[in-house]
């Protein structure tokens, strides 16, 4: 399916929408661990996927950016026996996301307990595991919760006793694990049908006490010595959708650096071991800076790490500006859209900017609205409709048939969007109604009941759609 956009008489074909290849529209009994797939679209910045239990809903998946990957599998599965509304948008390099036709499908009705899972990190029988490790495990299809026990003996629960951690795939112990200890872990997937009683226990061994990279006081100088680098790095990096691929460079001082792309619970891909990393898609990343410390003839890494997200951003599109007349002054609401977060200002591109698009107690006259992307991808500008003004009506006209000023009509000012007038009434000096002029017509031709009126001054009254009234006069010259 193609979309055609036209502007100023010029039309162009947009990107082609993908076809959802699995599931098909209207399918039922779809596995809760099924992989959604669609045809690849070339020349785009990525896809945005949403799923919900109502038309347009996002209660299952809220606008997930899959990059250029044309498939998606829910990390913890889909709800069973549920009618799901699936929608997909494509993200071009040079414009806002384009919504594409969606589908509906119904998932299977799960009637049995889930299968067992397995530890991913640390894996079963791992040795020298750090005492501050997180536990991560594989998704057990149809599971909706996981219960975990952790102990220092088979079947032990002295560290964690059968805790329900929810529908997640990782768990961070509340405290450090004991050093040089065999740790036993029992993970039990459950759902509304119960649990599988045959799941086996797994184990791993922690390592000896590690060198502490915590700050310490030099006993000779009294100086506080820090071994880890100091990281000055944001949690979210917004880049413009047309800037990919994008290079990030750190200015932190350290002996070494690592950059990772994180996928799912704990899977990571090393991307760079220098000060900079080249990013080709938005997503979740981990940045690590470390110093090499010499301890008893061996080198120990003291590292500091930072998880951060890269999100694509774009300049806003101002859809409309709503103006409401209130007793203290005008209330102006800027309605904008775009794939980012924005802030708003009136009358000055320099601001001040505010998070709210609503401005209250604004004086009459001309105003300009500005919408600025918080990630620096540009500022959108649009003129706010100003008040109806006596200068918007010609002071005279000459209906003599020469093709110049033959009609008297309201003139929309060049800096203003079209003012919606309901009607314009024309009167003589005695207040007699001579003509009613529609704003969309050519205007008044100087006649009343088919009779040309003489050169003289005439009066008018114009009323806008929101009942703003203005009166004035003009001259008819023959």
C-alpha positions as CSV (number, residue, x, y, z in Angstrom):
1,X,0.0,0.0,0.0
2,X,1.3,3.4,-1.0
3,X,0.3,6.9,0.3
4,X,0.2,10.0,-1.8
5,X,0.9,13.4,-0.3
6,X,0.2,16.7,-2.1
7,X,1.5,20.2,-1.2
8,X,1.2,23.3,-3.3
9,X,0.1,21.3,-6.3
10,X,3.1,18.9,-6.1
11,X,2.3,15.3,-5.3
12,X,4.7,12.6,-4.2
13,X,4.5,8.9,-3.3
14,X,5.3,8.1,0.3
15,X,7.0,5.0,1.7
16,X,5.1,1.7,1.2
17,X,3.4,0.2,4.2
18,X,4.5,-3.3,5.3
19,X,2.2,-6.3,5.2
20,X,1.8,-8.1,8.5
21,X,2.6,-11.7,7.5
22,X,2.0,-13.3,11.0
23,X,-0.6,-13.6,12.3
24,X,-3.1,-12.9,9.6
25,X,-6.0,-10.5,10.3
26,X,-8.7,-12.3,12.2
27,X,-6.6,-15.3,13.2
28,X,-7.4,-17.1,16.4
29,X,-5.5,-19.5,18.7
30,X,-2.3,-17.6,18.2
31,X,0.5,-18.9,20.6
32,X,1.2,-16.4,23.4
33,X,4.9,-16.8,22.6
34,X,4.4,-16.3,18.8
35,X,6.6,-14.0,16.8
36,X,4.9,-11.2,14.9
37,X,6.4,-10.6,11.5
38,X,5.9,-8.2,8.6
39,X,7.4,-7.5,5.2
40,X,10.5,-5.3,5.2
41,X,10.2,-1.8,3.9
42,X,13.4,-0.3,2.4
43,X,14.6,3.2,2.9
44,X,13.0,3.9,6.3
45,X,14.3,4.7,9.8
46,X,12.3,2.0,11.5
47,X,9.0,0.7,12.7
48,X,6.7,1.5,15.7
49,X,4.6,-1.3,17.0
50,X,1.5,-1.0,19.3
51,X,-0.8,-3.6,20.8
52,X,-3.9,-3.2,23.0
53,X,-7.2,-4.8,23.9
54,X,-9.2,-2.0,22.4
55,X,-9.1,-0.3,18.9
56,X,-6.0,1.9,19.0
57,X,-5.1,0.7,22.5
58,X,-1.5,0.5,23.8
59,X,-2.1,-1.3,27.1
60,X,-0.1,-4.3,25.9
61,X,2.6,-2.6,23.9
62,X,3.0,1.2,23.8
63,X,4.6,2.5,20.6
64,X,7.7,0.2,20.7
65,X,10.4,1.2,18.3
66,X,11.8,-2.0,16.8
67,X,14.4,-0.3,14.7
68,X,14.7,-1.8,11.2
69,X,13.9,-5.3,12.5
70,X,10.7,-6.5,10.9
71,X,9.7,-8.9,13.6
72,X,8.7,-8.7,17.3
73,X,8.4,-11.3,20.1
74,X,7.0,-10.2,23.4
75,X,9.8,-10.9,26.0
76,X,7.3,-12.2,28.6
77,X,4.6,-13.4,26.2
78,X,1.2,-12.1,25.2
79,X,-2.0,-12.4,27.4
80,X,-3.9,-15.6,26.7
81,X,-7.5,-15.9,25.3
82,X,-7.4,-12.2,24.4
83,X,-8.5,-10.2,21.3
84,X,-5.5,-8.1,20.5
85,X,-5.5,-5.0,18.2
86,X,-2.1,-4.7,16.5
87,X,-1.0,-1.5,14.7
88,X,2.3,-0.6,13.0
89,X,3.8,2.7,11.7
90,X,6.8,3.3,9.6
91,X,9.3,6.0,10.5
92,X,10.7,7.8,7.4
93,X,14.0,9.7,7.6
94,X,12.4,13.0,6.6
95,X,9.0,13.2,8.3
96,X,6.7,12.1,11.1
97,X,5.6,8.4,11.5
98,X,3.1,7.1,9.0
99,X,0.3,5.0,10.4
100,X,-0.4,1.8,8.4
101,X,-3.4,-0.5,8.5
102,X,-3.5,-2.8,11.5
103,X,-5.0,-6.2,12.2
104,X,-6.7,-8.1,15.1
105,X,-6.0,-11.6,16.3
106,X,-7.0,-13.7,19.3
107,X,-4.4,-15.6,21.4
108,X,-4.8,-19.2,22.5
109,X,-6.6,-20.2,25.7
110,X,-3.8,-21.6,27.9
111,X,-5.1,-24.5,30.0
112,X,-2.0,-26.1,31.4
113,X,0.9,-24.9,33.6
114,X,4.0,-23.4,32.0
115,X,7.2,-25.4,31.3
116,X,10.3,-25.0,33.3
117,X,12.9,-22.3,32.6
118,X,16.7,-22.1,33.0
119,X,19.2,-19.7,34.3
120,X,20.9,-17.6,31.6
121,X,23.2,-15.5,33.9
122,X,24.9,-16.8,35.8
123,X,24.4,-20.1,34.0
124,X,24.2,-23.4,35.8
125,X,27.5,-24.5,37.4
126,X,29.2,-21.2,36.7
127,X,32.2,-20.4,39.0
128,X,33.7,-17.2,40.4
129,X,30.5,-15.3,40.0
130,X,30.5,-11.8,41.5
131,X,28.6,-11.4,44.7
132,X,26.6,-8.5,43.2
133,X,25.2,-10.5,40.3
134,X,21.6,-10.3,39.0
135,X,19.8,-13.4,38.1
136,X,18.3,-13.7,34.6
137,X,16.4,-16.6,33.1
138,X,14.7,-17.7,29.9
139,X,11.1,-17.0,29.2
140,X,8.9,-20.0,29.9
141,X,6.1,-19.9,27.3
142,X,2.6,-19.2,28.9
143,X,4.1,-18.2,32.3
144,X,2.6,-15.1,33.9
145,X,4.7,-15.1,37.1
146,X,7.9,-16.6,38.5
147,X,8.6,-17.7,42.1
148,X,12.3,-17.8,43.2
149,X,14.1,-19.4,46.1
150,X,17.8,-18.8,46.8
151,X,19.8,-20.6,49.4
152,X,23.3,-21.8,50.4
153,X,22.2,-25.5,50.5
154,X,20.1,-27.7,48.3
155,X,16.5,-26.7,48.6
156,X,17.6,-23.8,50.9
157,X,15.7,-20.6,51.2
158,X,18.0,-18.7,53.6
159,X,18.6,-15.9,51.0
160,X,15.2,-15.7,49.4
161,X,12.1,-17.8,50.3
162,X,9.8,-18.6,47.4
163,X,9.3,-15.0,46.4
164,X,6.8,-14.1,43.6
165,X,8.8,-11.6,41.5
166,X,6.0,-11.1,38.9
167,X,6.1,-11.5,35.1
168,X,9.8,-10.5,34.7
169,X,12.9,-12.3,33.5
170,X,15.5,-10.9,36.0
171,X,15.9,-10.4,39.7
172,X,18.4,-8.4,41.7
173,X,19.0,-9.8,45.2
174,X,18.5,-7.3,47.9
175,X,22.0,-7.8,49.3
176,X,25.4,-9.1,48.3
177,X,25.7,-12.9,48.0
178,X,28.3,-14.6,50.3
179,X,31.8,-15.0,48.9
180,X,33.2,-18.4,47.9
181,X,29.8,-20.1,48.4
182,X,27.8,-22.6,46.4
183,X,24.4,-20.8,45.7
184,X,21.3,-22.8,44.9
185,X,18.5,-21.3,42.8
186,X,15.0,-22.6,42.2
187,X,12.9,-20.7,39.6
188,X,9.3,-21.8,39.2
189,X,7.2,-20.4,36.4
190,X,3.4,-20.2,37.2
191,X,0.2,-19.2,35.5
192,X,-3.5,-19.4,36.4
193,X,-3.4,-23.2,35.8
194,X,-0.7,-23.8,38.4
195,X,3.0,-24.8,38.1
196,X,5.2,-27.5,36.9
197,X,6.4,-29.5,39.9
198,X,9.3,-31.1,38.0
199,X,11.5,-28.1,37.6
200,X,15.1,-28.7,38.7
201,X,17.3,-26.6,41.0
202,X,20.4,-24.9,39.5
203,X,23.5,-23.6,41.2
204,X,26.6,-21.5,40.8
205,X,29.7,-20.6,42.9
206,X,30.6,-17.1,44.0
207,X,34.3,-16.0,43.9
208,X,36.7,-14.9,46.6
209,X,36.4,-11.4,48.0
210,X,37.2,-8.9,45.3
211,X,39.3,-5.8,45.6
212,X,37.1,-2.9,46.7
213,X,37.0,-0.1,44.3
214,X,35.4,2.1,46.9
215,X,37.0,5.5,47.7
216,X,39.5,5.3,50.6
217,X,41.6,7.7,52.7
218,X,45.4,7.8,52.1
219,X,46.8,7.3,55.6
220,X,49.9,9.5,54.9
221,X,48.3,12.5,53.1
222,X,44.7,12.2,54.4
223,X,43.6,12.6,50.8
224,X,40.5,10.7,49.6
225,X,41.5,8.4,46.7
226,X,39.0,7.4,44.1
227,X,39.7,4.4,41.9
228,X,36.6,4.4,39.7
229,X,36.2,7.0,36.9
230,X,33.6,9.8,37.3
231,X,31.0,9.4,34.7
232,X,29.2,12.5,33.4
233,X,26.7,11.0,31.0
234,X,22.9,11.4,30.4
235,X,20.3,8.7,30.9
236,X,18.5,9.7,27.6
237,X,20.1,10.9,24.4
238,X,17.7,12.3,21.9
239,X,18.9,12.5,18.3
240,X,17.1,13.8,15.3
241,X,15.6,11.1,13.1
242,X,17.6,12.3,10.1
243,X,20.9,12.2,12.0
244,X,21.4,8.4,12.0
245,X,24.0,6.9,11.9
246,X,25.1,9.0,14.9
247,X,28.4,9.1,16.8
248,X,28.6,9.6,20.6
249,X,32.0,10.6,22.1
250,X,32.7,10.6,25.9
251,X,34.8,13.3,27.5
252,X,35.2,11.3,30.7
253,X,38.7,10.7,32.0
254,X,39.5,6.9,32.3
255,X,42.0,4.2,31.3
256,X,39.5,2.4,29.1
257,X,36.0,2.5,27.7
258,X,33.4,0.0,26.5
259,X,30.0,0.5,24.8
260,X,27.3,-2.2,24.7
261,X,24.0,-2.6,22.9
262,X,21.6,-4.3,25.4
263,X,18.9,-6.7,24.1
264,X,16.2,-8.2,26.4
265,X,17.1,-8.9,30.0
266,X,20.9,-9.1,30.0
267,X,22.1,-10.0,26.5
268,X,24.7,-7.5,25.4
269,X,26.7,-6.9,22.2
270,X,30.1,-5.1,22.5
271,X,30.1,-2.2,20.0
272,X,33.2,-0.2,20.8
273,X,36.3,-0.1,23.1
274,X,37.3,3.5,22.3
275,X,36.0,6.9,23.4
276,X,33.4,6.9,20.7
277,X,30.6,4.6,19.4
278,X,28.7,4.7,16.2
279,X,25.0,4.2,16.6
280,X,22.7,3.0,13.7
281,X,19.4,2.7,15.6
282,X,17.6,3.9,18.7
283,X,17.4,1.6,21.7
284,X,19.0,0.7,25.1
285,X,22.7,0.9,25.6
286,X,25.3,0.6,28.4
287,X,28.4,2.7,28.7
288,X,31.4,1.6,30.8
289,X,34.5,3.5,31.8
290,X,37.2,1.9,33.9
291,X,40.6,2.5,35.5
292,X,43.3,-0.2,35.8
293,X,44.5,-0.5,39.4
294,X,47.7,-2.5,40.3
295,X,47.0,-4.8,43.3
296,X,49.6,-7.3,44.5
297,X,51.2,-7.5,41.1
298,X,47.9,-8.0,39.3
299,X,45.7,-5.5,37.4
300,X,42.2,-5.0,38.7
301,X,39.6,-3.0,36.7
302,X,37.6,-0.5,38.7
303,X,34.6,0.3,36.5
304,X,31.7,2.7,36.5
305,X,28.8,2.0,34.3
306,X,25.8,3.9,32.9
307,X,22.7,2.6,31.2
308,X,21.2,5.0,28.7
309,X,18.6,5.1,26.0
310,X,18.9,6.6,22.6
311,X,15.5,7.9,21.3
312,X,14.8,9.4,17.9
313,X,13.3,12.9,17.9
314,X,11.9,15.3,15.3
315,X,10.7,18.8,14.9
316,X,7.1,19.3,15.9
317,X,4.2,19.9,13.4
318,X,1.8,22.6,14.6
319,X,-1.6,21.2,13.7
320,X,-3.7,24.1,14.9
321,X,-3.9,27.0,17.4
322,X,-7.0,27.4,19.4
323,X,-7.9,30.9,20.7
324,X,-10.6,31.4,23.3
325,X,-11.7,34.8,24.4
326,X,-12.0,35.0,28.2
327,X,-12.7,38.1,30.5
328,X,-9.0,38.5,31.7
329,X,-7.6,38.0,28.2
330,X,-7.2,35.4,25.5
331,X,-6.5,31.7,26.2
332,X,-4.2,30.3,23.5
333,X,-3.7,26.6,23.1
334,X,-1.0,25.3,20.7
335,X,-1.9,21.8,19.3
336,X,1.2,20.1,18.0
337,X,2.3,16.5,17.1
338,X,5.5,14.7,16.6
339,X,7.7,11.8,17.8
340,X,9.3,13.7,20.7
341,X,8.7,15.9,23.7
342,X,8.2,19.6,23.2
343,X,8.0,22.9,25.0
344,X,6.1,26.0,24.0
345,X,6.6,29.8,23.8
346,X,4.7,32.9,22.5
347,X,6.1,35.9,20.6
348,X,9.9,35.1,21.0
349,X,11.9,32.3,19.5
350,X,14.2,32.7,22.5
351,X,11.4,32.0,25.0
352,X,10.8,31.7,27.8
353,X,9.5,28.2,27.0
354,X,7.1,26.2,29.1
355,X,6.0,22.5,29.2
356,X,2.3,23.4,28.9
357,X,0.8,24.3,25.5
358,X,-1.8,26.6,27.1
359,X,-1.2,30.3,27.6
360,X,-3.7,32.4,29.6
361,X,-4.5,36.1,30.0
362,X,-2.9,37.0,26.7
363,X,-3.5,40.5,25.4
364,X,-5.1,41.1,22.0
365,X,-3.1,41.7,18.9
366,X,-0.8,39.6,16.7
367,X,1.1,36.7,18.3
368,X,3.5,34.0,17.0
369,X,3.6,30.5,18.5
370,X,6.8,28.5,18.8
371,X,7.2,24.8,19.6
372,X,10.7,23.6,20.4
373,X,11.9,20.0,20.4
374,X,13.5,19.4,23.8
375,X,16.2,17.2,22.1
376,X,17.3,20.0,19.8
377,X,15.7,18.9,16.5
378,X,14.3,22.3,15.6
379,X,11.6,24.9,16.4
380,X,8.2,25.0,14.6
381,X,6.6,28.4,14.1
382,X,3.1,29.5,13.3
383,X,1.2,32.8,13.4
384,X,-1.7,33.0,15.9
385,X,-4.9,34.4,14.5
386,X,-5.1,38.0,15.7
387,X,-8.2,40.1,16.5
388,X,-10.4,41.4,13.8
389,X,-9.2,45.0,13.0
390,X,-10.8,48.0,11.3
391,X,-7.7,48.0,9.0
392,X,-8.9,44.6,7.6
393,X,-11.6,46.5,5.7
394,X,-10.9,48.7,2.6
395,X,-11.5,52.5,3.3
396,X,-13.1,52.9,-0.2
397,X,-13.9,51.2,-3.5
398,X,-14.8,52.3,-7.1
399,X,-17.5,50.1,-8.7
400,X,-17.1,51.6,-12.2
401,X,-16.4,48.3,-14.1
402,X,-12.7,48.9,-14.8
403,X,-11.7,45.7,-13.0
404,X,-10.0,47.6,-10.2
405,X,-11.6,48.0,-6.7
406,X,-15.0,47.1,-8.2
407,X,-16.0,45.2,-5.1
408,X,-15.9,46.0,-1.4
409,X,-14.9,43.0,0.8
410,X,-13.0,42.1,3.9
411,X,-9.3,41.6,3.1
412,X,-7.5,38.8,5.1
413,X,-4.2,40.3,6.3
414,X,-1.1,38.5,5.0
415,X,0.3,37.6,8.4
416,X,-3.0,36.1,9.6
417,X,-4.7,32.8,9.0
418,X,-8.1,33.1,7.6
419,X,-10.6,34.8,10.0
420,X,-13.9,33.1,10.0
421,X,-16.6,35.8,9.5
422,X,-20.3,34.8,9.6
423,X,-21.7,37.8,7.7
424,X,-21.0,41.5,6.8
425,X,-23.9,43.9,6.9
426,X,-23.9,47.2,4.8
427,X,-25.9,50.3,5.9
428,X,-26.5,53.8,4.7
429,X,-26.1,56.8,7.0
430,X,-29.7,56.5,8.2
431,X,-29.1,52.9,9.4
432,X,-31.1,51.2,6.6
433,X,-29.8,47.8,5.7
434,X,-28.6,47.8,2.0
435,X,-26.8,44.5,1.6
436,X,-25.5,41.3,3.3
437,X,-22.1,40.2,2.1
438,X,-20.8,36.7,2.5
439,X,-17.1,36.6,3.3
440,X,-16.5,33.9,0.6
441,X,-18.1,36.1,-2.1
442,X,-16.5,38.7,-4.3
443,X,-18.0,41.4,-2.1
444,X,-20.5,44.3,-2.4
445,X,-20.8,45.8,-5.9
446,X,-22.4,49.1,-4.8
447,X,-25.9,48.1,-5.7
448,X,-29.0,47.7,-3.6
449,X,-32.1,45.9,-5.0
450,X,-30.4,46.1,-8.4
451,X,-30.0,49.9,-8.2
452,X,-26.6,51.5,-8.2
453,X,-26.1,53.7,-5.2
454,X,-24.5,57.1,-5.4
455,X,-21.0,58.1,-4.2
456,X,-21.2,58.6,-0.5
457,X,-20.0,57.1,2.9
458,X,-21.5,53.8,4.0
459,X,-21.4,51.9,7.2
460,X,-20.7,48.2,7.9
461,X,-20.9,45.7,10.7
462,X,-18.9,42.5,10.7
463,X,-19.3,39.5,13.1
464,X,-16.9,36.6,13.5
465,X,-17.9,33.0,14.1
466,X,-17.1,33.5,17.8
467,X,-19.3,36.6,18.0
468,X,-16.5,39.3,17.9
469,X,-18.1,42.4,16.3
470,X,-16.5,45.4,14.6
471,X,-18.1,48.4,13.0
472,X,-16.8,51.1,10.6
473,X,-17.4,53.0,7.5
474,X,-16.0,53.3,4.0
475,X,-16.5,55.5,0.9
476,X,-18.1,54.5,-2.4
477,X,-16.6,56.5,-5.3
478,X,-18.0,56.6,-8.9
